[in-house]
Amino acid sequence: MRSFAVPLALAADVVCVLAFVVIGRADHETGLAPAAVASTAWPFLAALALGWLVTLAWRAPVRIWPTGVFVWAVTVAGGMVSRLATGEGAPTGFVVVTSVFLAATLLGWRAVALFAATRRQRAV
């Protein structure tokens, strides 16, 4: 794997989390000021970092299984635990939407990257 793949993979994951936060805040009209976005994003970004650490994601950042699945699971679970620990709510609907959106994006970009890599290998 090329050396730039790890930073790009991490950046893709961060973009997925930030997209989730920005879309959610815009949809609920709760403001998109940087401080407001950061206050909503930090539990999920911290959990994403934890997910990368516990899975050693930098070893195979594009793999869907187990890297992507466990990064996703830790990001969702850790983000929810952090929200609850800080007095924020985690109603069932929010947990479901968070889980589905982050699964689609965190696993989705990996699926696209793997598909593209497979196509490149076949073309050679």
LOSE-807690 format. One record per residue: residue number from 1; residue in three letters; z, y, x of N, C-alpha, C in turn. Coordinates in nm, 3 decimals. Atoms other than C-alpha are relative to their C-alpha. Example, Ala and Ser with C-alpha at 12.3 -4.5 7.8 and 13.67 -1.06 7.14 Angstrom:
REM LOSE-807690
+-----+------+---------+---------+---------+---------+---------+---------+---------+---------+---------+
!  nr ! rest !    n.pz !    n.py !    n.px !   ca.pz !   ca.py !   ca.px !    c.pz !    c.py !    c.px !
+-----+------+---------+---------+---------+---------+---------+---------+---------+---------+---------+
!   1 !  Ala !   0.000 !  -0.119 !   0.089 !   0.780 !  -0.450 !   1.230 !   0.000 !   0.120 !   0.090 !
!   2 !  Ser !  -0.006 !  -0.119 !  -0.082 !   0.714 !  -0.106 !   1.367 !   0.073 !   0.109 !  -0.077 !
+-----+------+---------+---------+---------+---------+---------+---------+---------+---------+---------+
END
This chain:
REM LOSE-807690
+-----+------+---------+---------+---------+---------+---------+---------+---------+---------+---------+
!  nr ! rest !    n.pz !    n.py !    n.px !   ca.pz !   ca.py !   ca.px !    c.pz !    c.py !    c.px !
+-----+------+---------+---------+---------+---------+---------+---------+---------+---------+---------+
!   1 !  Met !   0.000 !  -0.119 !   0.085 !   0.000 !   0.000 !   0.000 !   0.000 !   0.124 !   0.089 !
!   2 !  Arg !   0.009 !  -0.123 !  -0.079 !  -0.088 !   0.342 !   0.131 !   0.131 !   0.077 !  -0.005 !
!   3 !  Ser !  -0.127 !  -0.071 !  -0.011 !   0.195 !   0.566 !   0.243 !   0.020 !   0.105 !  -0.108 !
!   4 !  Phe !  -0.015 !  -0.103 !   0.103 !   0.122 !   0.828 !  -0.024 !   0.030 !  -0.060 !  -0.138 !
!   5 !  Ala !  -0.021 !   0.063 !   0.131 !   0.164 !   0.574 !  -0.307 !   0.144 !   0.017 !  -0.050 !
!   6 !  Val !  -0.139 !  -0.011 !   0.042 !   0.544 !   0.593 !  -0.311 !   0.032 !   0.139 !  -0.054 !
!   7 !  Pro !  -0.027 !  -0.133 !   0.058 !   0.573 !   0.972 !  -0.349 !  -0.079 !   0.027 !  -0.128 !
!   8 !  Leu !   0.078 !  -0.019 !   0.122 !   0.294 !   0.969 !  -0.607 !   0.060 !  -0.078 !  -0.117 !
!   9 !  Ala !  -0.063 !   0.081 !   0.105 !   0.464 !   0.690 !  -0.803 !   0.128 !   0.067 !  -0.049 !
!  10 !  Leu !  -0.123 !  -0.069 !   0.039 !   0.795 !   0.875 !  -0.799 !  -0.034 !   0.126 !  -0.079 !
!  11 !  Ala !   0.042 !  -0.121 !   0.072 !   0.620 !   1.196 !  -0.904 !  -0.050 !  -0.036 !  -0.140 !
!  12 !  Ala !   0.049 !   0.043 !   0.132 !   0.447 !   1.009 !  -1.189 !   0.117 !  -0.031 !  -0.092 !
!  13 !  Asp !  -0.117 !   0.030 !   0.081 !   0.782 !   0.880 !  -1.311 !   0.073 !   0.127 !  -0.043 !
!  14 !  Val !  -0.067 !  -0.127 !   0.032 !   0.937 !   1.228 !  -1.293 !  -0.080 !   0.075 !  -0.106 !
!  15 !  Val !   0.085 !  -0.066 !   0.098 !   0.641 !   1.371 !  -1.485 !   0.016 !  -0.064 !  -0.138 !
!  16 !  Cys !  -0.021 !   0.070 !   0.128 !   0.689 !   1.105 !  -1.755 !   0.130 !   0.046 !  -0.067 !
!  17 !  Val !  -0.128 !  -0.043 !   0.055 !   1.054 !   1.201 !  -1.799 !  -0.008 !   0.146 !  -0.044 !
!  18 !  Leu !   0.011 !  -0.142 !   0.037 !   0.977 !   1.573 !  -1.798 !  -0.089 !   0.020 !  -0.122 !
!  19 !  Ala !   0.086 !  -0.009 !   0.119 !   0.696 !   1.524 !  -2.050 !   0.079 !  -0.037 !  -0.124 !
!  20 !  Phe !  -0.085 !   0.041 !   0.112 !   0.940 !   1.341 !  -2.277 !   0.092 !   0.114 !  -0.042 !
!  21 !  Val !  -0.095 !  -0.109 !   0.029 !   1.190 !   1.627 !  -2.251 !  -0.072 !   0.121 !  -0.059 !
!  22 !  Val !   0.072 !  -0.120 !   0.046 !   0.938 !   1.909 !  -2.294 !  -0.059 !  -0.023 !  -0.140 !
!  23 !  Ile !   0.055 !   0.030 !   0.132 !   0.764 !   1.741 !  -2.588 !   0.110 !  -0.002 !  -0.105 !
!  24 !  Gly !  -0.112 !   0.006 !   0.094 !   1.097 !   1.670 !  -2.755 !   0.057 !   0.136 !  -0.030 !
!  25 !  Arg !  -0.055 !  -0.134 !   0.022 !   1.229 !   2.021 !  -2.705 !  -0.097 !   0.086 !  -0.078 !
!  26 !  Ala !   0.100 !  -0.078 !   0.074 !   0.903 !   2.174 !  -2.828 !  -0.006 !  -0.046 !  -0.146 !
!  27 !  Asp !   0.007 !   0.054 !   0.135 !   0.895 !   1.944 !  -3.131 !   0.119 !   0.044 !  -0.084 !
!  28 !  His !  -0.122 !  -0.040 !   0.072 !   1.252 !   2.036 !  -3.224 !   0.027 !   0.150 !   0.010 !
!  29 !  Glu !  -0.010 !  -0.145 !  -0.014 !   1.196 !   2.403 !  -3.136 !   0.136 !   0.043 !   0.057 !
!  30 !  Thr !  -0.129 !  -0.032 !  -0.062 !   1.502 !   2.409 !  -2.909 !  -0.015 !   0.080 !   0.128 !
!  31 !  Gly !   0.021 !  -0.088 !  -0.115 !   1.348 !   2.622 !  -2.636 !  -0.049 !  -0.073 !   0.122 !
!  32 !  Leu !   0.059 !   0.060 !  -0.119 !   1.153 !   2.557 !  -2.321 !   0.033 !   0.077 !   0.127 !
!  33 !  Ala !  -0.043 !  -0.068 !  -0.121 !   1.335 !   2.782 !  -2.077 !   0.036 !  -0.105 !   0.105 !
!  34 !  Pro !  -0.027 !   0.099 !  -0.105 !   1.369 !   2.607 !  -1.740 !   0.143 !  -0.055 !  -0.002 !
!  35 !  Ala !  -0.139 !   0.048 !   0.003 !   1.749 !   2.590 !  -1.769 !   0.023 !  -0.095 !  -0.117 !
!  36 !  Ala !  -0.014 !   0.086 !   0.117 !   1.725 !   2.438 !  -2.116 !  -0.065 !  -0.136 !   0.023 !
!  37 !  Val !   0.068 !   0.126 !  -0.031 !   1.472 !   2.178 !  -2.002 !   0.082 !  -0.080 !   0.101 !
!  38 !  Ala !  -0.081 !   0.069 !  -0.102 !   1.687 !   2.097 !  -1.698 !   0.125 !  -0.061 !  -0.060 !
!  39 !  Ser !  -0.123 !   0.054 !   0.060 !   1.998 !   2.052 !  -1.912 !  -0.027 !  -0.124 !  -0.083 !
!  40 !  Thr !   0.037 !   0.119 !   0.076 !   1.817 !   1.799 !  -2.128 !  -0.051 !  -0.110 !   0.093 !
!  41 !  Ala !   0.065 !   0.097 !  -0.089 !   1.631 !   1.630 !  -1.841 !   0.094 !  -0.068 !   0.098 !
!  42 !  Trp !  -0.079 !   0.053 !  -0.111 !   1.909 !   1.578 !  -1.588 !   0.056 !  -0.140 !  -0.024 !
!  43 !  Pro !  -0.052 !   0.137 !   0.014 !   2.066 !   1.266 !  -1.746 !  -0.108 !  -0.106 !   0.022 !
!  44 !  Phe !   0.109 !   0.096 !  -0.014 !   1.728 !   1.094 !  -1.754 !  -0.056 !   0.000 !   0.142 !
!  45 !  Leu !   0.046 !  -0.004 !  -0.139 !   1.622 !   1.213 !  -1.409 !   0.100 !  -0.068 !   0.092 !
!  46 !  Ala !  -0.102 !   0.069 !  -0.079 !   1.954 !   1.095 !  -1.263 !  -0.010 !  -0.151 !  -0.020 !
!  47 !  Ala !   0.014 !   0.143 !   0.029 !   1.910 !   0.760 !  -1.436 !  -0.129 !  -0.055 !   0.061 !
!  48 !  Leu !   0.124 !   0.042 !  -0.065 !   1.551 !   0.743 !  -1.309 !   0.024 !  -0.024 !   0.149 !
!  49 !  Ala !  -0.032 !   0.017 !  -0.142 !   1.678 !   0.794 !  -0.954 !   0.081 !  -0.128 !   0.021 !
!  50 !  Leu !  -0.079 !   0.122 !  -0.009 !   1.935 !   0.520 !  -1.011 !  -0.090 !  -0.123 !  -0.018 !
!  51 !  Gly !   0.094 !   0.109 !   0.021 !   1.660 !   0.295 !  -1.145 !  -0.083 !  -0.030 !   0.124 !
!  52 !  Trp !   0.076 !   0.019 !  -0.125 !   1.456 !   0.351 !  -0.830 !   0.088 !  -0.065 !   0.107 !
!  53 !  Leu !  -0.090 !   0.056 !  -0.101 !   1.760 !   0.273 !  -0.616 !   0.031 !  -0.147 !  -0.026 !
!  54 !  Val !  -0.042 !   0.138 !   0.027 !   1.871 !  -0.045 !  -0.790 !  -0.117 !  -0.098 !   0.004 !
!  55 !  Thr !   0.116 !   0.090 !  -0.003 !   1.517 !  -0.185 !  -0.810 !  -0.072 !   0.001 !   0.134 !
!  56 !  Leu !   0.071 !  -0.019 !  -0.126 !   1.416 !  -0.076 !  -0.460 !  -0.148 !   0.027 !  -0.028 !
!  57 !  Ala !   0.134 !  -0.025 !   0.053 !   1.112 !   0.064 !  -0.637 !  -0.101 !   0.040 !   0.106 !
!  58 !  Trp !   0.091 !  -0.044 !  -0.104 !   0.963 !   0.209 !  -0.319 !  -0.072 !  -0.118 !   0.066 !
!  59 !  Arg !   0.065 !   0.119 !  -0.057 !   0.879 !  -0.149 !  -0.212 !  -0.128 !  -0.038 !  -0.075 !
!  60 !  Ala !   0.117 !   0.033 !   0.082 !   0.634 !  -0.201 !  -0.500 !   0.001 !   0.092 !  -0.122 !
!  61 !  Pro !  -0.020 !  -0.097 !   0.108 !   0.634 !   0.118 !  -0.708 !  -0.097 !  -0.013 !  -0.118 !
!  62 !  Val !   0.101 !   0.007 !   0.105 !   0.322 !   0.036 !  -0.909 !   0.014 !  -0.128 !  -0.085 !
!  63 !  Arg !  -0.014 !   0.125 !   0.074 !   0.426 !  -0.312 !  -1.022 !   0.069 !   0.024 !  -0.135 !
!  64 !  Ile !  -0.060 !  -0.012 !   0.133 !   0.499 !  -0.337 !  -1.393 !   0.125 !  -0.087 !  -0.006 !
!  65 !  Trp !  -0.115 !   0.091 !  -0.003 !   0.727 !  -0.639 !  -1.349 !   0.029 !  -0.035 !   0.144 !
!  66 !  Pro !  -0.117 !  -0.047 !   0.073 !   0.996 !  -0.616 !  -1.235 !   0.024 !   0.150 !   0.014 !
!  67 !  Thr !  -0.031 !  -0.140 !  -0.031 !   0.983 !  -0.262 !  -1.094 !  -0.005 !   0.090 !  -0.122 !
!  68 !  Gly !   0.016 !  -0.092 !   0.112 !   0.848 !  -0.071 !  -1.393 !   0.095 !  -0.029 !  -0.115 !
!  69 !  Val !  -0.087 !   0.036 !   0.112 !   1.046 !  -0.263 !  -1.654 !   0.144 !   0.038 !   0.028 !
!  70 !  Phe !  -0.140 !  -0.034 !  -0.030 !   1.377 !  -0.219 !  -1.475 !   0.021 !   0.149 !   0.022 !
!  71 !  Val !  -0.012 !  -0.147 !  -0.010 !   1.313 !   0.145 !  -1.385 !   0.009 !   0.059 !  -0.140 !
!  72 !  Trp !  -0.003 !  -0.047 !   0.140 !   1.239 !   0.205 !  -1.755 !   0.136 !  -0.029 !  -0.064 !
!  73 !  Ala !  -0.126 !   0.039 !   0.065 !   1.549 !   0.014 !  -1.873 !   0.118 !   0.081 !   0.053 !
!  74 !  Val !  -0.111 !  -0.076 !  -0.059 !   1.783 !   0.189 !  -1.630 !  -0.011 !   0.147 !  -0.039 !
!  75 !  Thr !   0.020 !  -0.140 !   0.038 !   1.631 !   0.529 !  -1.714 !   0.048 !   0.024 !  -0.143 !
!  76 !  Val !  -0.041 !  -0.017 !   0.139 !   1.683 !   0.483 !  -2.087 !   0.151 !  -0.021 !  -0.014 !
!  77 !  Ala !  -0.143 !   0.031 !   0.015 !   2.026 !   0.319 !  -2.067 !   0.087 !   0.102 !   0.072 !
!  78 !  Gly !  -0.078 !  -0.097 !  -0.076 !   2.156 !   0.550 !  -1.796 !  -0.005 !   0.139 !  -0.061 !
!  79 !  Gly !   0.013 !  -0.130 !   0.066 !   2.022 !   0.859 !  -1.972 !   0.087 !   0.008 !  -0.124 !
!  80 !  Met !  -0.082 !   0.001 !   0.121 !   2.194 !   0.759 !  -2.295 !   0.149 !   0.001 !   0.032 !
!  81 !  Val !  -0.141 !   0.002 !  -0.040 !   2.524 !   0.678 !  -2.125 !   0.043 !   0.137 !   0.050 !
!  82 !  Ser !  -0.032 !  -0.135 !  -0.051 !   2.515 !   1.013 !  -1.944 !   0.010 !   0.101 !  -0.113 !
!  83 !  Arg !  -0.006 !  -0.092 !   0.115 !   2.439 !   1.198 !  -2.268 !   0.131 !  -0.019 !  -0.076 !
!  84 !  Leu !  -0.124 !   0.028 !   0.074 !   2.730 !   1.027 !  -2.443 !   0.122 !   0.045 !   0.078 !
!  85 !  Ala !  -0.114 !  -0.038 !  -0.085 !   2.964 !   1.089 !  -2.149 !   0.021 !   0.151 !   0.005 !
!  86 !  Thr !  -0.011 !  -0.146 !  -0.005 !   2.888 !   1.461 !  -2.162 !   0.009 !   0.062 !  -0.139 !
!  87 !  Gly !  -0.019 !  -0.052 !   0.134 !   2.935 !   1.492 !  -2.537 !  -0.127 !   0.021 !  -0.079 !
!  88 !  Glu !   0.127 !  -0.009 !   0.073 !   2.568 !   1.488 !  -2.632 !  -0.012 !  -0.124 !  -0.088 !
!  89 !  Gly !   0.019 !   0.113 !   0.089 !   2.461 !   1.262 !  -2.912 !  -0.109 !  -0.094 !   0.048 !
!  90 !  Ala !   0.105 !   0.098 !  -0.025 !   2.251 !   0.949 !  -2.893 !  -0.022 !  -0.080 !  -0.128 !
!  91 !  Pro !   0.022 !   0.071 !   0.125 !   2.161 !   0.867 !  -3.253 !  -0.109 !  -0.107 !   0.016 !
!  92 !  Thr !   0.092 !   0.113 !  -0.010 !   1.964 !   0.549 !  -3.312 !  -0.146 !   0.043 !   0.008 !
!  93 !  Gly !   0.138 !  -0.048 !  -0.002 !   1.640 !   0.734 !  -3.386 !  -0.038 !   0.057 !   0.135 !
!  94 !  Phe !   0.025 !  -0.058 !  -0.131 !   1.667 !   0.923 !  -3.058 !  -0.016 !  -0.109 !   0.105 !
!  95 !  Val !   0.007 !   0.112 !  -0.096 !   1.730 !   0.602 !  -2.864 !  -0.134 !  -0.074 !  -0.016 !
!  96 !  Val !   0.127 !   0.070 !   0.024 !   1.427 !   0.436 !  -3.027 !  -0.117 !   0.082 !   0.052 !
!  97 !  Val !   0.112 !  -0.085 !  -0.045 !   1.193 !   0.730 !  -2.965 !  -0.001 !   0.010 !   0.152 !
!  98 !  Thr !  -0.010 !  -0.007 !  -0.145 !   1.318 !   0.766 !  -2.608 !  -0.051 !  -0.129 !   0.063 !
!  99 !  Ser !   0.040 !   0.130 !  -0.055 !   1.273 !   0.395 !  -2.541 !  -0.150 !  -0.022 !  -0.009 !
! 100 !  Val !   0.144 !   0.023 !   0.021 !   0.923 !   0.380 !  -2.686 !  -0.083 !   0.095 !   0.086 !
! 101 !  Phe !   0.077 !  -0.098 !  -0.078 !   0.799 !   0.702 !  -2.524 !   0.005 !  -0.033 !   0.149 !
! 102 !  Leu !  -0.011 !   0.028 !  -0.143 !   0.936 !   0.616 !  -2.180 !  -0.062 !  -0.134 !   0.037 !
! 103 !  Ala !   0.069 !   0.127 !  -0.028 !   0.809 !   0.257 !  -2.203 !  -0.150 !   0.024 !   0.009 !
! 104 !  Ala !   0.144 !  -0.026 !   0.003 !   0.462 !   0.381 !  -2.294 !  -0.045 !   0.076 !   0.125 !
! 105 !  Thr !   0.044 !  -0.082 !  -0.114 !   0.453 !   0.634 !  -2.011 !   0.035 !  -0.063 !   0.135 !
! 106 !  Leu !  -0.041 !   0.057 !  -0.129 !   0.654 !   0.470 !  -1.730 !  -0.073 !  -0.131 !   0.029 !
! 107 !  Leu !   0.075 !   0.125 !  -0.020 !   0.481 !   0.135 !  -1.784 !  -0.150 !   0.026 !  -0.012 !
! 108 !  Gly !   0.140 !  -0.030 !   0.022 !   0.154 !   0.288 !  -1.900 !  -0.073 !   0.048 !   0.124 !
! 109 !  Trp !   0.070 !  -0.047 !  -0.119 !   0.070 !   0.476 !  -1.582 !  -0.012 !  -0.112 !   0.102 !
! 110 !  Arg !   0.009 !   0.114 !  -0.092 !   0.149 !   0.162 !  -1.384 !  -0.113 !  -0.094 !  -0.040 !
! 111 !  Ala !   0.108 !   0.087 !   0.048 !  -0.086 !  -0.042 !  -1.601 !  -0.136 !   0.060 !   0.035 !
! 112 !  Val !   0.126 !  -0.067 !  -0.033 !  -0.363 !   0.215 !  -1.551 !  -0.026 !  -0.011 !   0.151 !
! 113 !  Ala !   0.017 !   0.007 !  -0.146 !  -0.303 !   0.220 !  -1.173 !  -0.037 !  -0.141 !   0.044 !
! 114 !  Leu !   0.032 !   0.138 !  -0.035 !  -0.309 !  -0.160 !  -1.151 !  -0.141 !  -0.037 !  -0.044 !
! 115 !  Phe !   0.135 !   0.026 !   0.049 !  -0.623 !  -0.177 !  -1.362 !  -0.103 !   0.064 !   0.094 !
! 116 !  Ala !   0.092 !  -0.070 !  -0.089 !  -0.793 !   0.081 !  -1.139 !  -0.008 !  -0.071 !   0.136 !
! 117 !  Ala !  -0.001 !   0.071 !  -0.129 !  -0.687 !  -0.106 !  -0.823 !  -0.078 !  -0.131 !  -0.010 !
! 118 !  Thr !   0.073 !   0.125 !   0.020 !  -0.822 !  -0.433 !  -0.964 !  -0.149 !   0.024 !  -0.007 !
! 119 !  Arg !   0.142 !  -0.035 !   0.011 !  -1.152 !  -0.269 !  -1.052 !  -0.058 !   0.037 !   0.137 !
! 120 !  Arg !   0.046 !  -0.037 !  -0.135 !  -1.178 !  -0.121 !  -0.701 !  -0.019 !  -0.123 !   0.087 !
! 121 !  Gln !   0.010 !   0.121 !  -0.081 !  -1.114 !  -0.461 !  -0.543 !  -0.121 !  -0.082 !  -0.041 !
! 122 !  Arg !   0.116 !   0.077 !   0.047 !  -1.379 !  -0.626 !  -0.759 !  -0.132 !   0.066 !   0.043 !
! 123 !  Ala !   0.122 !  -0.073 !  -0.037 !  -1.631 !  -0.356 !  -0.668 !  -0.036 !  -0.017 !   0.147 !
! 124 !  Val !   0.024 !   0.011 !  -0.144 !  -1.593 !  -0.424 !  -0.297 !  -0.067 !  -0.129 !   0.036 !
+-----+------+---------+---------+---------+---------+---------+---------+---------+---------+---------+
END
